[in-house]
Amino acid sequence: MSKSHRGKGIRELLARGRGVCPLCKRERVKVLYEQEAGETKIKVCKTCKAALKHGKKSLA
C-alpha cells in the first residue's frame, strides 16, 4: 500500500521547509528542527541537530 500522507506537514511550509541553516550555512537543506539559543528558538538542519546533541557544535 502506498503512503499518501508522507511529508504532508512540510508541504504547507514556505519553500517546503528548505532554507539556509544558520549554523553550518548550507543552502537548500530542510531546516525543520527547533533548538533553543538563549531565549530564542532557531531552526537548524538534521546534521546540526545531531551535532548539537552529541556536543560537537555549540550555539555560541
matplotlib code that plots the C-alpha trace (Angstrom):
import matplotlib.pyplot as plt

x = [0.0, 1.2, 1.9, -0.1, 0.4, 4.2, 5.7, 2.3, 3.3, 6.3, 4.4, 2.5, 5.7, 7.3, 9.7, 8.7, 10.8, 14.0, 16.4, 19.8, 21.0, 22.2, 25.0, 26.6, 25.5, 24.4, 21.9, 18.7, 18.5, 15.5, 15.6, 13.0, 14.5, 14.0, 16.8, 16.9, 19.6, 19.3, 15.8, 15.0, 14.4, 16.2, 15.6, 18.6, 19.2, 19.3, 23.1, 23.5, 20.8, 22.7, 26.0, 24.4, 23.0, 26.4, 28.3, 30.3, 28.8, 27.6, 25.1, 27.7]
y = [0.0, 3.5, 6.1, 9.1, 11.3, 11.1, 14.6, 16.3, 18.6, 20.1, 20.7, 23.5, 25.3, 28.1, 26.6, 23.1, 23.7, 24.4, 27.2, 28.1, 26.5, 29.2, 27.0, 25.3, 27.8, 25.1, 26.2, 24.5, 22.0, 21.1, 23.4, 21.8, 21.2, 23.8, 24.4, 26.9, 29.6, 31.5, 32.9, 32.5, 29.4, 28.8, 26.1, 24.0, 21.2, 17.5, 17.2, 20.2, 19.0, 15.7, 17.6, 19.8, 16.7, 15.0, 18.1, 18.6, 22.0, 24.8, 27.6, 30.3]
z = [0.0, -0.8, 1.9, 0.6, 3.6, 3.9, 4.0, 4.2, 7.1, 5.3, 2.0, 3.8, 4.9, 3.0, 0.3, 1.6, 4.8, 2.9, 3.5, 4.9, 8.1, 10.5, 12.0, 9.0, 6.4, 4.0, 1.4, 0.2, 3.1, 5.2, 8.2, 10.4, 13.8, 16.6, 19.0, 21.9, 21.5, 24.8, 24.9, 21.2, 19.1, 15.8, 13.2, 12.2, 9.7, 10.7, 10.8, 13.0, 15.4, 15.8, 16.3, 19.0, 20.7, 20.8, 21.8, 18.6, 17.9, 20.1, 19.8, 20.8]

ax = plt.figure().add_subplot(projection="3d")
ax.plot(x, y, z, "-o")
ax.set_aspect("equal")
plt.show()
